[in-house]
Amino acid sequence: MNAPESTRWAMCVAYLGADYAGWQLQPTQRTVQGVLDQAIASVANHAVSTICAGRTDRGVHALMQVVHFDAFVLRTAQQWLNGINANLPEDIVICWVKAVPRVFDARLSALERTYVYVIDNATTPRVHLLGRAVWFKSPLDVERMHHAAQAWVGEHDFSALRASGCQSNTPVRTIHHVSVTRQDDWVVMRVTANAFLYHMIRNAVGVLLPIGQGRCAVDWAQDLLEGRTRQHQGITAPAHGLYLHTIKYGPEFDLPQSGQSLPLFDDA
């Protein structure tokens, strides 16, 4: 007797990462994937293992994490959406669900990924956003930061921004766009690339902060990139200012191109 055929589903997940030990399933810790897989399994009536577009670290948030999974039960997209959300905690939500061809892979089919890093640059921290933005008291010159970051646009060896625990086979990545903008006391860095290295954006923010303060020259970002080493680098910025913003796929999959929306990020 032939085994029943499965259907591949793609869906968008938004979450706050503060109470999770990152995305990836870990046997002894609470992770976003672990909670999500259990919620999907409760609707599918069988075990499910999700594949995501980009694994986020402990404390990192997502407005549009895209995952895929295979299921053997008949459910509509709306039934998946309603059923999974009913089994999730309030800090994880499914934004959309769509059936996709078997060739779709949430990670391998992604063309580019966009992250944003949010800094509260007010003189006193906004307590209602504790864990959702990084407070940095010293005034920041975003024009200097933006200009410095342009040295990273294009295909480069990003060893200088790569954490020691990175498991990627190559440090080469292609940054398509990077910007640093200000809205009142908010400073937002937006980076789009084909893929990222471990802690790459947080290390990049650590380089830009002293440039924004005027303690380091604008050319320091270029010099560090060319040095290809983490020695004498800036700090690794805290995780809770980082958001996975969007994942882009080709038109052949006909997927929504956004997840949850926050005006602060969308206008940056």
Secondary structure as a PSIPRED ss2 file (coil, helix, strand):
# PSIPRED VFORMAT (PSIPRED V4.0)

   1 M C   1.000  0.000  0.000
   2 N C   1.000  0.000  0.000
   3 A C   1.000  0.000  0.000
   4 P C   1.000  0.000  0.000
   5 E C   1.000  0.000  0.000
   6 S C   1.000  0.000  0.000
   7 T E   0.000  0.000  1.000
   8 R E   0.000  0.000  1.000
   9 W E   0.000  0.000  1.000
  10 A E   0.000  0.000  1.000
  11 M E   0.000  0.000  1.000
  12 C E   0.000  0.000  1.000
  13 V E   0.000  0.000  1.000
  14 A E   0.000  0.000  1.000
  15 Y E   0.000  0.000  1.000
  16 L C   1.000  0.000  0.000
  17 G C   1.000  0.000  0.000
  18 A C   1.000  0.000  0.000
  19 D C   1.000  0.000  0.000
  20 Y C   1.000  0.000  0.000
  21 A C   1.000  0.000  0.000
  22 G C   1.000  0.000  0.000
  23 W C   1.000  0.000  0.000
  24 Q C   1.000  0.000  0.000
  25 L C   1.000  0.000  0.000
  26 Q E   0.000  0.000  1.000
  27 P C   1.000  0.000  0.000
  28 T C   1.000  0.000  0.000
  29 Q E   0.000  0.000  1.000
  30 R C   1.000  0.000  0.000
  31 T C   1.000  0.000  0.000
  32 V H   0.000  1.000  0.000
  33 Q H   0.000  1.000  0.000
  34 G H   0.000  1.000  0.000
  35 V H   0.000  1.000  0.000
  36 L H   0.000  1.000  0.000
  37 D H   0.000  1.000  0.000
  38 Q H   0.000  1.000  0.000
  39 A H   0.000  1.000  0.000
  40 I H   0.000  1.000  0.000
  41 A H   0.000  1.000  0.000
  42 S H   0.000  1.000  0.000
  43 V H   0.000  1.000  0.000
  44 A H   0.000  1.000  0.000
  45 N C   1.000  0.000  0.000
  46 H C   1.000  0.000  0.000
  47 A C   1.000  0.000  0.000
  48 V C   1.000  0.000  0.000
  49 S C   1.000  0.000  0.000
  50 T C   1.000  0.000  0.000
  51 I E   0.000  0.000  1.000
  52 C E   0.000  0.000  1.000
  53 A C   1.000  0.000  0.000
  54 G C   1.000  0.000  0.000
  55 R C   1.000  0.000  0.000
  56 T C   1.000  0.000  0.000
  57 D C   1.000  0.000  0.000
  58 R C   1.000  0.000  0.000
  59 G C   1.000  0.000  0.000
  60 V C   1.000  0.000  0.000
  61 H E   0.000  0.000  1.000
  62 A E   0.000  0.000  1.000
  63 L E   0.000  0.000  1.000
  64 M E   0.000  0.000  1.000
  65 Q E   0.000  0.000  1.000
  66 V E   0.000  0.000  1.000
  67 V E   0.000  0.000  1.000
  68 H E   0.000  0.000  1.000
  69 F E   0.000  0.000  1.000
  70 D E   0.000  0.000  1.000
  71 A E   0.000  0.000  1.000
  72 F C   1.000  0.000  0.000
  73 V C   1.000  0.000  0.000
  74 L C   1.000  0.000  0.000
  75 R C   1.000  0.000  0.000
  76 T C   1.000  0.000  0.000
  77 A H   0.000  1.000  0.000
  78 Q H   0.000  1.000  0.000
  79 Q H   0.000  1.000  0.000
  80 W H   0.000  1.000  0.000
  81 L H   0.000  1.000  0.000
  82 N H   0.000  1.000  0.000
  83 G H   0.000  1.000  0.000
  84 I H   0.000  1.000  0.000
  85 N H   0.000  1.000  0.000
  86 A H   0.000  1.000  0.000
  87 N C   1.000  0.000  0.000
  88 L C   1.000  0.000  0.000
  89 P C   1.000  0.000  0.000
  90 E C   1.000  0.000  0.000
  91 D C   1.000  0.000  0.000
  92 I E   0.000  0.000  1.000
  93 V E   0.000  0.000  1.000
  94 I E   0.000  0.000  1.000
  95 C E   0.000  0.000  1.000
  96 W E   0.000  0.000  1.000
  97 V E   0.000  0.000  1.000
  98 K E   0.000  0.000  1.000
  99 A E   0.000  0.000  1.000
 100 V E   0.000  0.000  1.000
 101 P C   1.000  0.000  0.000
 102 R C   1.000  0.000  0.000
 103 V C   1.000  0.000  0.000
 104 F C   1.000  0.000  0.000
 105 D C   1.000  0.000  0.000
 106 A C   1.000  0.000  0.000
 107 R C   1.000  0.000  0.000
 108 L C   1.000  0.000  0.000
 109 S C   1.000  0.000  0.000
 110 A C   1.000  0.000  0.000
 111 L C   1.000  0.000  0.000
 112 E E   0.000  0.000  1.000
 113 R E   0.000  0.000  1.000
 114 T E   0.000  0.000  1.000
 115 Y E   0.000  0.000  1.000
 116 V E   0.000  0.000  1.000
 117 Y E   0.000  0.000  1.000
 118 V E   0.000  0.000  1.000
 119 I E   0.000  0.000  1.000
 120 D E   0.000  0.000  1.000
 121 N C   1.000  0.000  0.000
 122 A C   1.000  0.000  0.000
 123 T C   1.000  0.000  0.000
 124 T C   1.000  0.000  0.000
 125 P C   1.000  0.000  0.000
 126 R C   1.000  0.000  0.000
 127 V H   0.000  1.000  0.000
 128 H H   0.000  1.000  0.000
 129 L H   0.000  1.000  0.000
 130 L E   0.000  0.000  1.000
 131 G C   1.000  0.000  0.000
 132 R C   1.000  0.000  0.000
 133 A E   0.000  0.000  1.000
 134 V E   0.000  0.000  1.000
 135 W E   0.000  0.000  1.000
 136 F C   1.000  0.000  0.000
 137 K C   1.000  0.000  0.000
 138 S C   1.000  0.000  0.000
 139 P C   1.000  0.000  0.000
 140 L C   1.000  0.000  0.000
 141 D C   1.000  0.000  0.000
 142 V H   0.000  1.000  0.000
 143 E H   0.000  1.000  0.000
 144 R H   0.000  1.000  0.000
 145 M H   0.000  1.000  0.000
 146 H H   0.000  1.000  0.000
 147 H H   0.000  1.000  0.000
 148 A H   0.000  1.000  0.000
 149 A H   0.000  1.000  0.000
 150 Q H   0.000  1.000  0.000
 151 A H   0.000  1.000  0.000
 152 W H   0.000  1.000  0.000
 153 V C   1.000  0.000  0.000
 154 G E   0.000  0.000  1.000
 155 E E   0.000  0.000  1.000
 156 H E   0.000  0.000  1.000
 157 D E   0.000  0.000  1.000
 158 F C   1.000  0.000  0.000
 159 S H   0.000  1.000  0.000
 160 A H   0.000  1.000  0.000
 161 L H   0.000  1.000  0.000
 162 R C   1.000  0.000  0.000
 163 A C   1.000  0.000  0.000
 164 S C   1.000  0.000  0.000
 165 G C   1.000  0.000  0.000
 166 C C   1.000  0.000  0.000
 167 Q C   1.000  0.000  0.000
 168 S C   1.000  0.000  0.000
 169 N C   1.000  0.000  0.000
 170 T C   1.000  0.000  0.000
 171 P C   1.000  0.000  0.000
 172 V E   0.000  0.000  1.000
 173 R E   0.000  0.000  1.000
 174 T E   0.000  0.000  1.000
 175 I E   0.000  0.000  1.000
 176 H E   0.000  0.000  1.000
 177 H E   0.000  0.000  1.000
 178 V E   0.000  0.000  1.000
 179 S E   0.000  0.000  1.000
 180 V E   0.000  0.000  1.000
 181 T E   0.000  0.000  1.000
 182 R E   0.000  0.000  1.000
 183 Q E   0.000  0.000  1.000
 184 D C   1.000  0.000  0.000
 185 D C   1.000  0.000  0.000
 186 W E   0.000  0.000  1.000
 187 V E   0.000  0.000  1.000
 188 V E   0.000  0.000  1.000
 189 M E   0.000  0.000  1.000
 190 R E   0.000  0.000  1.000
 191 V E   0.000  0.000  1.000
 192 T E   0.000  0.000  1.000
 193 A E   0.000  0.000  1.000
 194 N C   1.000  0.000  0.000
 195 A C   1.000  0.000  0.000
 196 F C   1.000  0.000  0.000
 197 L C   1.000  0.000  0.000
 198 Y C   1.000  0.000  0.000
 199 H C   1.000  0.000  0.000
 200 M H   0.000  1.000  0.000
 201 I H   0.000  1.000  0.000
 202 R H   0.000  1.000  0.000
 203 N H   0.000  1.000  0.000
 204 A H   0.000  1.000  0.000
 205 V H   0.000  1.000  0.000
 206 G H   0.000  1.000  0.000
 207 V H   0.000  1.000  0.000
 208 L H   0.000  1.000  0.000
 209 L H   0.000  1.000  0.000
 210 P H   0.000  1.000  0.000
 211 I H   0.000  1.000  0.000
 212 G H   0.000  1.000  0.000
 213 Q H   0.000  1.000  0.000
 214 G C   1.000  0.000  0.000
 215 R C   1.000  0.000  0.000
 216 C C   1.000  0.000  0.000
 217 A C   1.000  0.000  0.000
 218 V C   1.000  0.000  0.000
 219 D C   1.000  0.000  0.000
 220 W H   0.000  1.000  0.000
 221 A H   0.000  1.000  0.000
 222 Q H   0.000  1.000  0.000
 223 D H   0.000  1.000  0.000
 224 L H   0.000  1.000  0.000
 225 L H   0.000  1.000  0.000
 226 E H   0.000  1.000  0.000
 227 G H   0.000  1.000  0.000
 228 R C   1.000  0.000  0.000
 229 T C   1.000  0.000  0.000
 230 R C   1.000  0.000  0.000
 231 Q C   1.000  0.000  0.000
 232 H C   1.000  0.000  0.000
 233 Q C   1.000  0.000  0.000
 234 G C   1.000  0.000  0.000
 235 I C   1.000  0.000  0.000
 236 T C   1.000  0.000  0.000
 237 A C   1.000  0.000  0.000
 238 P C   1.000  0.000  0.000
 239 A H   0.000  1.000  0.000
 240 H H   0.000  1.000  0.000
 241 G H   0.000  1.000  0.000
 242 L E   0.000  0.000  1.000
 243 Y E   0.000  0.000  1.000
 244 L E   0.000  0.000  1.000
 245 H E   0.000  0.000  1.000
 246 T E   0.000  0.000  1.000
 247 I E   0.000  0.000  1.000
 248 K E   0.000  0.000  1.000
 249 Y C   1.000  0.000  0.000
 250 G C   1.000  0.000  0.000
 251 P H   0.000  1.000  0.000
 252 E H   0.000  1.000  0.000
 253 F H   0.000  1.000  0.000
 254 D C   1.000  0.000  0.000
 255 L C   1.000  0.000  0.000
 256 P C   1.000  0.000  0.000
 257 Q C   1.000  0.000  0.000
 258 S C   1.000  0.000  0.000
 259 G C   1.000  0.000  0.000
 260 Q C   1.000  0.000  0.000
 261 S C   1.000  0.000  0.000
 262 L C   1.000  0.000  0.000
 263 P H   0.000  1.000  0.000
 264 L H   0.000  1.000  0.000
 265 F H   0.000  1.000  0.000
 266 D H   0.000  1.000  0.000
 267 D C   1.000  0.000  0.000
 268 A C   1.000  0.000  0.000
